[in-house]
Amino acid sequence: IAGVARHYDYQEIQSDEAIYGKGAKRGLPAEEETFYAHLARKIQAIHWLSGRLDQDLADKNQSELFYKMELPLSFILGDMEIAGITVDPTRLQRMKGEFSKRLQEIEKKIYAEAGEEFNINSPKQLGVILFEKMGLPVIKKTKTGYSTAVDVLEQLREQAPIVDDILNYRQIAKIQSTYVEGLLRVIAGDGKVHTRYVQTLTQTGRLSSVDPNLQNIPIRLEEGRKIREAFVPRHKDWLIYSSDYSQIELRVLAHISNDEHLKAAFIEGQDIHASTAMRVFGIEKAEDVTPNMRRQAKAVNFGIVYGISDYGLSQNLGITRKAAQQYIDTYFEKYPGVKTYMEDIVRDAKDQGFVETLYHRRRYLQEINSRNFNLRSFAERTAINTPIQGSAADILKIAMIDLAKRMKEANLETVMLLQVHDELVFEVPEKELETLDKLVKDVMENAVALHVPLITDSSWGPTWYEAK
């Protein structure tokens, strides 16, 4: 309290009159005087600060953000934390055995490819095998030797089968230790895992799941996806129901940038990545778009959202920087509204020192005018992405508040369990499935009005894995 008060140059709480009111006298025994004066100052400071903070919210047009979004959401998150989600330990134990066997198989394969046994988890020993014995090109060095970081190995993946096996080994080992063994340690006495949601951790406004983090369960590998098999409803005749927004960040970009071509693709219900491929590669028919073209267009789409550079895109696609820059230039030529948005938001950030979401959540960017190129470039990319990612997060929060209200009004037994970025997870009695499906679709797709439609993808099953 004192620290915040000093932040506002608070000087009022100095005298007895400031604490107790004009003309008031404490009349306390000497031994109690210090304690009560200290307590009274705290109470007075809280009262004073609440007014100042309220005024700050009003001055920044953030009163609704706090009182109509974040504060109501905190009660919903509290209910979700208390409810928890049931985890089947027998399934996790089975996975633990399966993953251990899989790791042993990959380990043997790596030893065969290396021609000797070594500690795969030792960067020093691994570096010697890859760069000295096998002669792979050295991409980066550290103070203690060769870098074997993921970004380095990704660049070497195509040059030797051992690299792909090492990456798989690392991923499965992490899944085993962090999620299989980690979840087994945090199952509470009620058979559930109770994650906590932090509203103030990210600068974009996204919720963070901690102790344990259930938002970062890896889904690129089948082994990671299988972890979700252990998440089940609390009753046998119930189901896990999942619903997530389809391409919400690109839809928000279409709304914010007001680009006619991007809006048209969503309004007409096109596959946005195929649509982008057609425009960027000059293809007239959707059926002529190859899977590789769509993959490259997808990388460009998400790269644009995150303000990616030609170097970043070249690394993602395994192409030259010149080719990557050509993709970016063509994208901006075909989607001029997006280019204008990016130029305008960076200029505004330089003038104001911050950017905002659609709902006035701010992110201050101290390095936006830095002379240091790297610091300034990062701040510019952040300025481009924050209104997009932050607005998407705000939209889901609005949907959660509306859903909690509508579910209560309908007197449903269904429980909202998890929020995982753009996805909401519920446990639902089979008898309520049809009702919930209609309700979730209606609420999430009409949570806010954008220039383009919001679309959800929903599914359900006996486990979270099968629901996805």
N, C-alpha and C positions, 0 to 999 in steps of 0.2 A: 504493500500500500504506500509506504513512504517513498519507494523508488518511483512509482507512477506519479505520486504527488509532486515529487521533485521535477519529473519530466515536464509538468505543467507549471513550473515555477511557483508552486503553491506556498504562499507565505501567511495565509490568514490564520492558521491554527498556531497561535503563539501565546495568547493570553487566556486567563480564566474566563473572561467574558466571551471570547471566541468559542470556548468549549461549552460553557453553560448558559450563555445568553447574557445580554446587557444587564449589569447590576447584580448578577447572581454571585453567590458566595458558596464555596464548597462545603465548609463546615464539617470536614472529615477529620478523624483522628490522624495524627502525624504519620503513624506507621502505614496507614492505608492510602495516604494522599498520593504517593507516586504511582501506585498500581492503578487507582481509579482515574487519575489524570491521564495516564498512558492509554487506558482503555477508552476513555472519553475522546481522546484525540483520534484514535483509530475509527471510532464510530463517526465522528465528525468528518474525518477524511473520506470515508466511504460515501457518506451523504454528499459531500462536496464533489467528489470525483464522479459520482453517477450523473450529476448535472453536466459536468464538463464533457464526459464521454458521450452522453446523449446529444449534446450540442455538436460535438465532433461528427457523430454519425449524421446528423441533420445537415451540417455544412458540406459533407461529402456525398450527400444524397444516398446514404447507406442505412437509413432507419428501417426501411422495409426489408433489406437484406438481412439485418440482424433480427428484427422482431417477427417477421413473417416467414423467414426461411431458416436461419441458423438456430434460433431459440426453439421453435416448434420441433425442428429436426432432432435436437438433442434429446428430447423425451422419447422419440421414436427409436433412436439409436440405443437409448437406455433399455427399452423393452427388448430390442433385438439381442443386446448383450446378455441380459438376464435369461432370455429364452434359450440361447445357445443352439447348437446343431448337433444331433446325435451322430456319433462316430462308432462304427463297428470295429472293435479291436481285433477280432479274429481275422477279418479281411486284411487288416494292416499286418498282422503277424504272417499271414500267408504271402503277402507281397514282399515282406522282408526276406523270406526264404527264397522267393523267385528272383528278387533283385540281386541277392548275394550270389546265386548261381550264375546269373547273367554277367555280373562283374567278373567272376572267375573265368568265364568263357572269353570275355574281351581281354582280360589280363593275359591269358595264355596266347591269344592271337597277337597281342602287342609284343610279347617276348619273342615270339617266332619271327615277327617282322624285324625286330631289333637285332636278333641273333644272340641275345643274352637277356638275363633277368636283371632288373634294376627297380628302384623305388619310383613308381609312376607318379607318386604324389610329391616327389622332390623336384622342384624346378631346375636345380643345379644338375642333377643326374639326367633329367630329361633333356636339358639343353645340350649336354655332351653327346647324348645318343643322336639327337636330331641334326645338330649343326656340325659336329666333329666327325662322328662315325658315319652318318648317312649323307653328310655333305649338303644339307638343305640350305638355301640362302638365308643369311642372317638379316632379319628385318629390323630388330631393335635390341639394344643391349641395356643391361642394368648395371648397378654398381658391383653386383656380385657375379655377373656372368651374362648369359643369354636370356632374353625375355621369352617366356613361354605363355604369355597372357593369351586370353581367348581371341582378341583381335588379331594377334600375330598368327596364331594357329589357323584362324579362319582364312587368312591369306595364303596359307600353305596347304590347305585342305586338298586341292586338286593335284598337288605335286607328289604326294606319297600316301598310300592307304593307311599307314600307321597314324597319321595326323587325325584322320576322321575317327579312327578307333579311340584315340586319346580323348578327343572332344566328347565322344559318346560315353566313355568311361567316366569322365569328370561329371557330366550331367547326371548320369544314373547314380553315381556316388553321392552327389549333392541331394538328389531326390531321396535317396535312402536315409541319409543322416538328418537332413532338415525336415523332411515331411513324414516319412514312415516312422522313424525312431522319434522324431520331434513331436509328432501328434500323439504317439503312444504315451509320451511323458506328460501331456497336458490334458488328457481326458479326465474330467472331474468325476466326483462321486455319483453324479446323476447320469453318467454315461455320455456326457456332452462335452463339446469344446466351446468355451465362451471367449470369443475374440473381443477386443475392445476397439472402438472406432474413435479416431482422433480427428476433430474438425479443424484443428489449427496447425497441423504439421506441414502441409504442402502450401506453396505460395499460389497455386492455381485454384485452390478451393476443393480439390479432390479429397475425398475421405481416405484415411489411412487405417488399415486393419493391423493391429499389433497384438502380441502376446496371446495366441500366435497370429502371424500374418497369413490370412487365408486368401489374400488378393494376388499373391505371387506364386501360387501353385503353377509350375511350368506346364504348358499345354502343347509345346512344339513336339515333344517326344511322346510316344504312346505310353511310356512308363510314367510320365508326369500326369497325363490325362487319367491314367488308371487309379491314381490317388483318390480321385473323386468317387470311385466305387465304394469307398469306406464311409461316405457321407450319406446317411439314410434318414427317412422320417422316423418320428418317435413311435408311431403305431404301425402295425403290419398292414392295415387296410388304407394307409395313407400313401401319398406320392410326393416326390420332390418335383417342384414346378419351377422352371427357369424362363425368364424373359429378358431380352436385351435389345437395346436400340441398334438398328442397322445403320452403319456408317454415320453415326451422329456427328462426329467432328467435321466430316466433309459436308454434311448438310448445314451445319452451323457456318462453315466457310462460305457456302453458297448464299446463305442469308446475309451474313455480314458484308461480303464483297459485292453482293447483288449482281454477280456476273450472269448474264443472260444464258450462256451456253451451259454453265454448271447448273443453274436453276432448272433449265429445260430438261436436262438428263434426269434429275430427280422427280420432277413433276410428271414426266412421261414414263417413269418407272423403269428406266434403262439400267443395265449393269454398269455402274459408274466407271469401273476400271476398263471394261471393254469400250465404253463410250470415249473415255480419254485416249485409249489406244487408237481408236479410229481417227480422232482429231490430230493427235501428235504424229502418227505414222501415215496420215493421208489415205486411210482405207475407207471405202464407201459402204461396204456391207459388213454387218456385225459377224456374219459367219466366216469372214475372211481373217478375222483376228485370231492369231495363233495363241496357244497358252503362254508361250514365252513373251509375246507382245503384251498380253494382259498382265503378266507378272512385272514386266518393266514399267508399264503404265501405273500399276498399283504402287510400285516403289516411288514413282514420280509424284503421285497424288499425296501419299503420306509424307514424302520428303518436303513437298511444298508447305504442308500444314506445319511442319517443324522447322521451316526456314532452312532447309538443307543446302549445303554448298555443292559445287560441282565435284569437289573431292569426296564429300560424303556419299553422294549418289554414285560416283564411280566405284567406290569401295563396296557399296551395297549390291551393285549389278555386275561387278567384275569387268568394267569397261574403262576406256581411257577417260581422263578428265575432259578432253575436248569433246568426246561423244556425249558425256554427261551434260556438259554445258549446252550442247546443241539441243538435247531433250528439254532442258529447262527453258531455253530461249523460245523453242517452239511452243511449249506449254503456255508461256506468257503471251505469245502471239495469238494463240487460239482462245485463251481465257484472259482477255485484257482487264476485266473487272478485278480479277485476283491480283494481278500485278499492281493495279491502282490501290487496292486495299493495303497491300504490303508496303508500298511507298508511303501512303498516307499515315498508317499506324506507326511506322518508324519515325516519321517526321513529327507526329504528335507526341510521341514518347520523348524525343529529344527536346521538345518545347516544354512539356509538362513534367517530365521526370517519372511518369508512370503511365500504365495502360489500364483499361477497365474491361470487365466482361459486360454482357448485355444487362446484367443486374447490378452493375456498379461496384463489383468486387475489384479492388485495386491491387496492382503489383507495382511496387516502386523499383526503378531500374537505375541504380546509382552509377553504373558504368556506361550508360547509353551515350555519353559524350566524352568517354575516355580517349586519351591519345594512344593508348595501347590497342593495337588492331584486334588482337585476340579477345580482349575483354569487351571491346565495343561490338565486335561481331557477335559474340555470345549474347550480349544484351539485345541486339537487334533481332536475333532469332527468337529470343524470349518474348520480345514485344509482339512479334508476329503470332507466336503460338498461344500465348496466355489468353487472349480474348476468345480464342477458339476452344481450347481445352477447358478453360475455366467456365465458359458459358455452357458447354456440354455437361460439366459436373453440376452446375446450378440447375439445369433442366431436370436432371435425374433427381435432385433433391426436391424440387417442386413436385415431381411425380410421386416420390415417396410420401410426402406429406398428404397429398390428395388421396393416395391409395390407403394410407392408414385410416383416414377419415371415412372413406367410402366403405372399407372393410368393417369398420366398427358400426356404421349405420346399417349395414346389411346383416349384422350379427353373425359374421362368419367365424368358424373355428380356425380357419386358415391362419398361419403365422408367417410373418415376414422374417426370414432368418438371416440373410446375408446380402451385402451390396458389394459387388466386385466390378468396380469401374463403371461400365455401361450396362451391367447385368444385375437383376434382382432375383433372389432365390427364396422360395417359399416351401413350406410343407403344407399339404392340403388333403383333407379327406376326399376320397373318391366321389362322394355324393356332392361335393362343392366344386369339383373340377370345372365343369362347364360354366358355372357362374363366375368363378375366379378368372377363367380364360377370357371371358367377355369383358369383365371389369378391368383387368390389367391392360388389355389392348386399348380399351376406351380411354382410360386415365393416362397411360403413358403416351399414346399417340396424340392426345389433345391437351397435354400438360401446358403447352405454350403454343402460340401461333407464330410460325415462321413463314418465310416466303416459299418454302418447300415443305412437303409433308414429312412428318416423323413416322417412321415405320418400325415395328417391333417384330422380333422373331421369338416365338415361344415354343416350349416343348416340355415334356414331363416324362417321368419314369420312376422305377423303384429306388434308384440311386441318383446322385447328382451327375455321375458319369453318363448314365443312360438318358438323363434329362437333357444333356448337352449333345 
